[in-house]
Amino acid sequence: MTSEPWTGDACSLVDAYRDGTVSPDEALDATLDAIESSDLNAFSFVDTEAAKRAAHTADVALPFGGVPVGIKELDQVRGWPFTYASLVFRDDVAKIDSTQVQRLRGAGAVLVGQTTASEFGFINCTNTLLHGTTRNPWNPTKTPGGSSGGSAAAVAGGILPIASGGDGGGSIRIPAGFTGLFGLKSTFGRIPKGPYAHQPPLTVVIGCLSRSVRDTARWFDVCNGFDARDTLSLPRVEGWEAGLDGFDLVGKRAVISIDLGSAFVDPVQTTLLIERAEQLIKVAGLHRVDVVVEIPEGGLEWSLANLVGLTGLLGSRYPDCLDDLTFEIQYVLDAAMKGFTIQGAGAAEVFRIVVNERMADIFEQVDFIFAATNPDVAFGAQGPLATTVGGVDLIAEYGMARALSNNGALTIPANLTGNPAITIPSGTVDGLPIGLQVIGRHHEEQLLLDLARIAEREFPWPLTVPTSGVRSTKG
């Protein structure tokens, strides 16, 4: 074992533990050194001593036995900061482990520290007043996306093999797409959000950012399953990893709609993603069909609906806390305080019904929708949010609200409807990764994983950012 952190996937690290190639102590030491020396700003808190104790006593017979794992700072780990990535809550500490964290501990994971997120998980750029700017390992001047930006930067940047994420409007898929990782947004309710689960606006799911399909499958083996503290969680499904490559996809119907009929997507990226989608359809034996995909854009409705929960969270702290909030949060709160919160929540519910109906119509005719994950490659690490796509100034053409909402226009629909969706690394534009998003039917995540597995095999992709001297293996 060298002093470098493991740059294979999490499953191969467990295999290396079991055959004696490396020990959990050595792997953790290398991870801690990498965190200390990294300029990505991917971690907001590191629990060094607890991680060392866990590594030293790790049971490598467990699914993630001894694997260094990062936990997104919007999740709860007992005794760790619980700040919502906001100055407003800078002094708060979690009193509980979330259900997901409890299950990861039970599977032997070594919880190293907290990865950075965007404030309250609201935007696709991880740059906060509390923690500063998190950077994309492919190009440090660019963002790794958000809200799970720290997790994406840490995993793609070779610091640790896997980390948790959450996806309420694309917050797993967007950063995975920007950093060349696999990111599965599951069917709503697949992994419980409790204890003390916040349900509205019924868009948020949790999961991971990973370097391989099998890592994601193993994560779901460990974390999925009903919990009474989240009454909307789904019954347990077994065999995610063991079942990989076990589904016959031949003849399944697929439609390619890179912009989902409403988003603005860079033309160069569009051409490349259509080519990759056509290749994947061919090698998987899918049947391409022509179906009209016109899913209406509703970023503004989604934002206003989420403000109901945010205004409740801030409570009496608002408006005195205004100076402690980032510009984007101030912008949307200003809309809410002008009387749009209830109106926005109502509009979002109407919009959800419209999208549900449209998505259901489409999935009566197809099994998969192929689309872009992001409108363009990653933008500047410090923001502002992208408002130019393919050289077109969206503010000048369509106004500020439409320009800003385009950032999540490709990912939000699956959150509103609860459909599973995965992003698959699919090449680069200007040296930055792009992701192909595949949306599937409810409860059919395992078909998406098998499709991603075919793409992983047929179109190999580096597990970490390609750099001189970095070794990478799937084991």
C-alpha positions as CSV (number, residue, x, y, z in Angstrom):
1,M,0.0,0.0,0.0
2,T,1.4,3.4,-1.0
3,S,0.6,6.6,0.8
4,E,-2.0,7.4,-1.8
5,P,-5.7,7.0,-1.0
6,W,-7.5,4.1,-2.8
7,T,-8.5,5.1,-6.3
8,G,-10.5,2.0,-7.2
9,D,-14.1,1.5,-6.1
10,A,-15.3,0.7,-2.6
11,C,-16.1,-2.9,-3.4
12,S,-12.5,-3.5,-4.6
13,L,-11.2,-1.9,-1.4
14,V,-13.2,-4.4,0.7
15,D,-11.7,-7.2,-1.5
16,A,-8.2,-5.8,-0.9
17,Y,-8.8,-5.9,2.9
18,R,-10.0,-9.5,2.7
19,D,-7.0,-10.7,0.8
20,G,-4.5,-8.8,3.0
21,T,-3.3,-6.3,0.3
22,V,-4.2,-3.3,2.4
23,S,-5.6,-2.7,5.9
24,P,-8.4,-0.4,7.0
25,D,-5.9,1.5,9.1
26,E,-3.6,2.2,6.1
27,A,-6.5,3.2,3.9
28,L,-7.9,5.6,6.4
29,D,-4.5,7.2,7.1
30,A,-4.1,7.8,3.4
31,T,-7.6,9.3,3.2
32,L,-6.9,11.6,6.1
33,D,-3.7,12.7,4.5
34,A,-5.5,13.4,1.3
35,I,-8.1,15.5,3.0
36,E,-5.5,17.5,4.7
37,S,-3.5,18.2,1.5
38,S,-6.5,18.7,-0.8
39,D,-7.4,22.1,-2.1
40,L,-10.9,21.0,-3.2
41,N,-12.5,22.1,0.1
42,A,-14.7,18.9,0.0
43,F,-15.0,18.5,3.8
44,S,-16.5,20.7,6.4
45,F,-15.7,18.5,9.3
46,V,-13.4,15.5,9.9
47,D,-13.9,13.1,12.8
48,T,-10.3,11.8,12.9
49,E,-10.2,10.0,16.2
50,A,-13.6,8.3,15.9
51,A,-12.7,7.2,12.3
52,K,-9.4,5.8,13.5
53,R,-11.1,3.7,16.2
54,A,-13.7,2.4,13.6
55,A,-11.0,1.5,11.1
56,H,-8.9,-0.3,13.7
57,T,-11.8,-2.5,14.8
58,A,-13.4,-2.8,11.3
59,D,-15.0,-6.2,10.4
60,V,-14.0,-6.6,6.8
61,A,-16.5,-9.4,6.4
62,L,-19.2,-6.7,6.3
63,P,-20.4,-5.1,3.0
64,F,-18.5,-1.8,3.7
65,G,-16.2,-3.1,6.4
66,G,-13.4,-0.6,6.8
67,V,-14.3,1.6,3.8
68,P,-13.8,5.3,4.4
69,V,-17.1,7.0,3.7
70,G,-18.0,10.7,3.6
71,I,-21.4,11.9,4.8
72,K,-23.1,14.9,3.2
73,E,-23.5,17.7,5.7
74,L,-27.3,17.9,5.2
75,D,-27.5,14.4,6.8
76,Q,-27.3,13.8,10.6
77,V,-24.4,12.0,12.4
78,R,-24.6,12.1,16.2
79,G,-22.1,14.6,17.6
80,W,-21.2,16.1,14.3
81,P,-22.2,19.7,13.2
82,F,-25.7,19.9,11.8
83,T,-25.8,23.3,10.1
84,Y,-27.7,22.9,6.9
85,A,-24.6,24.4,5.4
86,S,-25.8,27.8,6.7
87,L,-24.3,30.4,9.0
88,V,-27.7,30.6,10.6
89,F,-27.2,27.2,12.2
90,R,-23.4,27.3,12.6
91,D,-23.5,26.2,16.2
92,D,-26.0,23.3,16.0
93,V,-24.9,19.7,16.6
94,A,-26.8,16.5,15.6
95,K,-28.3,14.6,18.4
96,I,-29.1,11.5,16.3
97,D,-27.8,9.3,13.5
98,S,-30.1,9.2,10.5
99,T,-31.5,5.9,9.5
100,Q,-29.1,5.8,6.5
101,V,-26.1,6.5,8.8
102,Q,-27.2,3.8,11.3
103,R,-27.3,1.3,8.4
104,L,-23.9,2.3,7.1
105,R,-22.4,1.9,10.5
106,G,-24.0,-1.6,10.8
107,A,-22.4,-2.4,7.4
108,G,-19.0,-1.6,8.7
109,A,-18.4,1.8,7.1
110,V,-15.8,4.1,8.6
111,L,-17.4,7.5,8.8
112,V,-14.6,9.9,8.1
113,G,-16.2,13.3,8.0
114,Q,-18.8,15.6,6.6
115,T,-18.8,16.7,3.0
116,T,-19.8,20.2,1.9
117,A,-23.1,21.1,0.4
118,S,-24.9,24.1,-0.9
119,E,-26.9,26.1,1.6
120,F,-30.1,24.1,2.6
121,G,-29.4,22.1,-0.6
122,F,-31.1,24.7,-2.7
123,I,-28.7,25.2,-5.7
124,N,-26.4,23.3,-8.0
125,C,-23.2,25.1,-6.8
126,T,-21.4,24.4,-3.5
127,N,-20.3,27.8,-2.4
128,T,-21.5,29.0,1.0
129,L,-20.8,31.7,3.5
130,L,-20.1,29.0,6.1
131,H,-17.6,26.9,4.3
132,G,-16.5,28.8,1.2
133,T,-16.0,27.3,-2.2
134,T,-15.8,23.6,-3.1
135,R,-14.0,22.9,-6.3
136,N,-14.2,20.4,-9.2
137,P,-11.2,18.0,-9.3
138,W,-11.4,18.0,-13.1
139,N,-10.8,21.8,-13.1
140,P,-10.6,23.6,-9.8
141,T,-11.9,26.8,-11.3
142,K,-15.2,25.0,-11.9
143,T,-18.0,23.9,-9.5
144,P,-18.5,20.2,-8.7
145,G,-22.2,21.1,-8.6
146,G,-24.6,20.9,-5.8
147,S,-26.1,20.3,-3.5
148,S,-23.9,17.2,-3.0
149,G,-20.8,19.0,-4.3
150,G,-18.4,18.0,-1.5
151,S,-19.3,14.3,-1.9
152,A,-18.7,14.5,-5.7
153,A,-15.4,16.3,-5.3
154,A,-14.1,13.9,-2.7
155,V,-15.0,10.8,-4.7
156,A,-14.0,12.0,-8.1
157,G,-10.9,13.6,-6.7
158,G,-9.6,10.4,-5.3
159,I,-9.9,11.2,-1.6
160,L,-12.3,8.4,-0.7
161,P,-14.2,5.8,-2.7
162,I,-17.9,6.6,-1.9
163,A,-20.0,9.3,-0.1
164,S,-23.6,10.0,0.6
165,G,-25.8,12.4,-1.3
166,G,-29.3,13.7,-1.4
167,D,-31.4,14.5,-4.4
168,G,-34.4,16.9,-4.1
169,G,-34.1,18.5,-7.6
170,G,-31.0,16.8,-9.0
171,S,-28.5,17.1,-6.1
172,I,-27.0,13.6,-6.7
173,R,-27.2,13.5,-10.5
174,I,-26.1,17.1,-11.2
175,P,-22.7,16.8,-9.3
176,A,-22.2,13.3,-10.5
177,G,-22.7,14.6,-14.1
178,F,-20.2,17.5,-13.5
179,T,-17.5,15.2,-12.0
180,G,-17.8,12.0,-14.0
181,L,-19.5,9.7,-11.4
182,F,-22.5,7.4,-11.3
183,G,-25.4,8.9,-9.5
184,L,-28.7,7.2,-8.9
185,K,-31.8,9.1,-7.8
186,S,-34.0,6.3,-6.6
187,T,-37.8,5.9,-6.6
188,F,-39.1,8.2,-3.9
189,G,-39.0,6.5,-0.5
190,R,-36.5,3.8,-1.4
191,I,-34.1,4.8,1.4
192,P,-35.8,6.2,4.6
193,K,-35.1,9.7,5.6
194,G,-35.9,9.4,9.3
195,P,-35.8,9.7,12.2
196,Y,-37.9,12.9,12.3
197,A,-38.5,12.7,8.6
198,H,-39.5,15.9,6.9
199,Q,-41.9,14.9,4.1
200,P,-43.1,17.9,2.1
201,P,-42.6,18.7,-0.7
202,L,-42.2,15.0,-1.4
203,T,-39.2,15.3,-3.8
204,V,-36.1,14.4,-1.7
205,V,-34.4,11.0,-1.9
206,I,-31.1,10.0,-0.4
207,G,-28.3,7.8,-1.8
208,C,-24.7,8.0,-2.8
209,L,-22.1,9.2,-5.3
210,S,-19.9,6.4,-6.5
211,R,-17.2,5.4,-8.9
212,S,-18.9,2.2,-10.0
213,V,-22.3,0.7,-10.6
214,R,-21.7,-2.1,-8.2
215,D,-20.8,0.4,-5.4
216,T,-24.1,2.0,-5.8
217,A,-25.9,-1.4,-5.8
218,R,-24.1,-2.3,-2.6
219,W,-25.1,1.0,-1.0
220,F,-28.7,0.2,-1.8
221,D,-28.4,-3.3,-0.4
222,V,-27.3,-1.8,2.8
223,C,-29.6,1.3,3.1
224,N,-32.9,0.5,1.4
225,G,-36.0,-0.7,3.3
226,F,-39.0,0.5,5.2
227,D,-38.5,2.3,8.5
228,A,-41.5,3.3,10.6
229,R,-40.0,6.7,11.3
230,D,-40.4,7.5,7.6
231,T,-44.0,6.4,6.8
232,L,-43.5,7.0,3.1
233,S,-40.5,4.7,2.9
234,L,-40.8,1.6,0.7
235,P,-40.5,-2.1,1.6
236,R,-37.1,-3.6,1.5
237,V,-35.8,-5.1,-1.8
238,E,-33.0,-7.6,-1.7
239,G,-30.2,-8.5,-4.1
240,W,-29.1,-5.2,-5.6
241,E,-25.5,-6.1,-6.1
242,A,-26.1,-9.9,-6.6
243,G,-28.7,-9.1,-9.2
244,L,-26.5,-7.0,-11.4
245,D,-26.5,-8.2,-15.1
246,G,-29.5,-10.3,-14.2
247,F,-32.2,-8.5,-16.2
248,D,-33.0,-9.0,-19.9
249,L,-33.1,-5.5,-21.4
250,V,-33.4,-6.7,-25.0
251,G,-36.5,-5.2,-26.6
252,K,-37.1,-2.7,-23.9
253,R,-38.3,0.6,-25.4
254,A,-36.3,3.8,-25.3
255,V,-36.8,7.3,-26.4
256,I,-34.0,9.9,-26.8
257,S,-35.0,13.4,-25.7
258,I,-31.9,15.2,-24.6
259,D,-33.7,18.4,-23.6
260,L,-36.9,16.7,-22.3
261,G,-38.8,19.1,-24.6
262,S,-38.2,22.2,-22.5
263,A,-34.6,22.7,-21.3
264,F,-31.9,24.6,-23.1
265,V,-28.9,22.3,-23.6
266,D,-25.6,23.0,-25.2
267,P,-25.6,21.9,-28.8
268,V,-22.1,20.3,-28.7
269,Q,-23.1,18.3,-25.6
270,T,-26.4,17.4,-27.3
271,T,-24.7,15.9,-30.3
272,L,-22.3,13.8,-28.1
273,L,-25.1,12.5,-25.8
274,I,-27.3,11.5,-28.7
275,E,-24.4,9.5,-30.1
276,R,-23.8,7.8,-26.8
277,A,-27.5,7.1,-26.2
278,E,-27.7,5.5,-29.7
279,Q,-24.6,3.4,-28.9
280,L,-26.0,2.3,-25.6
281,I,-29.4,1.4,-27.1
282,K,-27.6,-0.7,-29.7
283,V,-25.3,-2.6,-27.4
284,A,-28.1,-3.2,-24.8
285,G,-30.5,-4.4,-27.5
286,L,-33.1,-1.8,-26.7
287,H,-35.8,-0.8,-29.2
288,R,-35.7,2.9,-30.0
289,V,-39.1,4.5,-30.4
290,D,-40.3,8.0,-31.4
291,V,-42.4,9.5,-28.7
292,V,-43.1,13.1,-28.1
293,V,-41.5,14.2,-24.8
294,E,-42.6,17.6,-23.7
295,I,-42.2,17.8,-20.0
296,P,-43.0,21.4,-18.9
297,E,-40.3,23.4,-17.1
298,G,-41.2,24.2,-13.5
299,G,-38.1,25.3,-11.6
300,L,-39.8,28.3,-10.2
301,E,-42.7,26.3,-8.9
302,W,-40.3,23.8,-7.4
303,S,-38.3,26.5,-5.7
304,L,-41.4,28.2,-4.2
305,A,-42.8,24.9,-2.9
306,N,-39.5,24.2,-1.1
307,L,-39.7,27.6,0.5
308,V,-42.5,26.4,2.7
309,G,-40.1,24.2,4.5
310,L,-37.3,26.7,4.5
311,T,-39.4,29.5,6.0
312,G,-40.6,27.1,8.7
313,L,-37.0,26.0,9.5
314,L,-35.8,29.6,9.8
315,G,-38.9,30.6,11.9
316,S,-38.4,33.6,14.1
317,R,-34.7,33.9,13.0
318,Y,-36.0,35.6,9.8
319,P,-35.5,38.4,8.8
320,D,-32.7,39.1,11.4
321,C,-30.6,36.3,9.8
322,L,-30.8,37.8,6.3
323,D,-27.1,38.8,6.2
324,D,-26.1,35.2,7.1
325,L,-27.7,33.8,4.0
326,T,-26.3,33.5,0.5
327,F,-27.6,35.7,-2.3
328,E,-29.6,32.8,-3.9
329,I,-31.4,32.1,-0.7
330,Q,-32.1,35.8,-0.1
331,Y,-33.5,36.0,-3.7
332,V,-36.0,33.2,-3.2
333,L,-37.0,34.2,0.3
334,D,-37.7,37.7,-1.0
335,A,-40.2,36.2,-3.4
336,A,-41.7,34.2,-0.5
337,M,-42.0,37.1,1.8
338,K,-43.9,39.0,-0.9
339,G,-46.7,36.6,-0.4
340,F,-45.9,34.0,-3.0
341,T,-45.1,31.1,-0.6
342,I,-48.7,29.6,-0.3
343,Q,-49.4,30.6,-3.9
344,G,-46.2,28.9,-5.0
345,A,-46.9,25.8,-3.1
346,G,-50.3,25.5,-4.7
347,A,-48.8,26.2,-8.1
348,A,-46.2,23.5,-7.5
349,E,-48.8,21.0,-6.6
350,V,-50.8,21.8,-9.8
351,F,-47.5,21.5,-11.7
352,R,-46.7,18.2,-10.1
353,I,-50.0,16.8,-11.3
354,V,-49.4,18.0,-14.8
355,V,-45.9,16.4,-14.9
356,N,-47.2,13.2,-13.3
357,E,-49.7,12.8,-16.0
358,R,-47.3,13.6,-18.8
359,M,-44.7,11.3,-17.4
360,A,-47.2,8.5,-17.0
361,D,-48.3,9.0,-20.6
362,I,-44.8,8.7,-21.8
363,F,-44.1,5.5,-19.8
364,E,-47.1,3.8,-21.2
365,Q,-45.1,3.9,-24.5
366,V,-41.4,3.5,-23.3
367,D,-39.3,1.9,-20.6
368,F,-36.5,4.5,-20.6
369,I,-36.1,8.2,-21.4
370,F,-32.6,9.2,-22.4
371,A,-31.7,12.9,-21.6
372,A,-28.9,15.1,-20.6
373,T,-28.1,15.4,-16.9
374,N,-27.0,19.0,-17.1
375,P,-27.6,21.8,-19.6
376,D,-23.9,22.4,-20.0
377,V,-20.6,21.5,-18.4
378,A,-19.7,22.8,-15.0
379,F,-19.6,26.6,-14.5
380,G,-17.5,28.7,-12.2
381,A,-16.8,27.3,-8.8
382,Q,-17.9,30.5,-7.0
383,G,-20.9,31.0,-9.2
384,P,-23.1,32.8,-10.2
385,L,-25.4,30.1,-11.4
386,A,-25.2,29.4,-15.2
387,T,-27.4,31.6,-17.2
388,T,-25.7,31.1,-20.6
389,V,-25.9,27.9,-22.5
390,G,-24.2,27.2,-25.8
391,G,-23.4,30.9,-26.1
392,V,-27.0,32.0,-25.6
393,D,-27.7,34.5,-22.9
394,L,-30.9,33.1,-21.4
395,I,-31.5,36.2,-19.2
396,A,-31.6,38.4,-22.3
397,E,-33.8,35.9,-24.2
398,Y,-36.1,34.6,-21.5
399,G,-35.6,36.6,-18.2
400,M,-33.9,35.9,-14.9
401,A,-36.3,33.3,-13.5
402,R,-36.3,31.1,-16.6
403,A,-32.5,31.4,-16.9
404,L,-31.9,30.3,-13.3
405,S,-34.4,27.5,-13.4
406,N,-32.8,26.0,-16.4
407,N,-30.0,24.7,-14.1
408,G,-32.4,22.0,-12.8
409,A,-34.8,21.7,-15.7
410,L,-33.5,18.3,-16.7
411,T,-33.5,16.7,-13.2
412,I,-36.4,18.3,-11.3
413,P,-39.1,16.4,-13.3
414,A,-38.1,13.0,-11.9
415,N,-38.1,14.4,-8.4
416,L,-41.6,15.8,-8.8
417,T,-42.9,12.4,-10.1
418,G,-40.8,10.1,-7.9
419,N,-39.4,8.3,-10.9
420,P,-35.9,6.8,-10.6
421,A,-33.1,8.3,-12.8
422,I,-29.4,7.7,-13.1
423,T,-26.6,9.7,-14.6
424,I,-23.9,7.8,-16.5
425,P,-20.4,9.3,-17.4
426,S,-20.5,9.9,-21.1
427,G,-17.4,11.8,-22.3
428,T,-16.1,15.3,-22.0
429,V,-16.6,18.7,-23.5
430,D,-13.7,21.2,-23.1
431,G,-12.1,18.8,-20.7
432,L,-15.0,18.5,-18.4
433,P,-17.3,15.5,-17.9
434,I,-20.8,15.3,-19.2
435,G,-23.5,12.8,-18.1
436,L,-26.2,10.9,-19.9
437,Q,-29.3,10.7,-17.7
438,V,-31.7,7.8,-18.0
439,I,-35.1,8.1,-16.4
440,G,-37.0,4.8,-15.7
441,R,-40.3,3.5,-14.4
442,H,-41.2,3.7,-10.8
443,H,-39.5,0.9,-8.7
444,E,-37.3,-0.2,-11.6
445,E,-34.0,1.1,-10.4
446,Q,-32.4,-2.2,-10.9
447,L,-33.0,-2.0,-14.7
448,L,-31.3,1.4,-14.6
449,L,-28.3,-0.1,-12.8
450,D,-28.1,-2.9,-15.4
451,L,-28.2,-0.4,-18.2
452,A,-25.5,1.7,-16.5
453,R,-23.5,-1.5,-16.0
454,I,-23.6,-2.2,-19.8
455,A,-22.4,1.4,-20.4
456,E,-19.6,1.0,-17.8
457,R,-18.4,-2.2,-19.5
458,E,-18.7,-1.0,-23.1
459,F,-17.6,2.6,-22.6
460,P,-14.9,2.5,-19.9
461,W,-14.5,5.6,-17.8
462,P,-11.8,6.6,-15.3
463,L,-12.8,6.0,-11.7
464,T,-11.0,9.2,-10.6
465,V,-9.8,12.3,-12.4
466,P,-7.0,11.2,-14.7
467,T,-3.7,12.5,-13.3
468,S,-0.1,11.4,-13.7
469,G,0.9,8.8,-11.2
470,V,-2.6,8.0,-10.0
471,R,-3.5,4.3,-10.1
472,S,-7.0,3.2,-10.7
473,T,-8.5,-0.3,-10.6
474,K,-11.9,-1.9,-10.2
475,G,-10.2,-4.9,-8.6
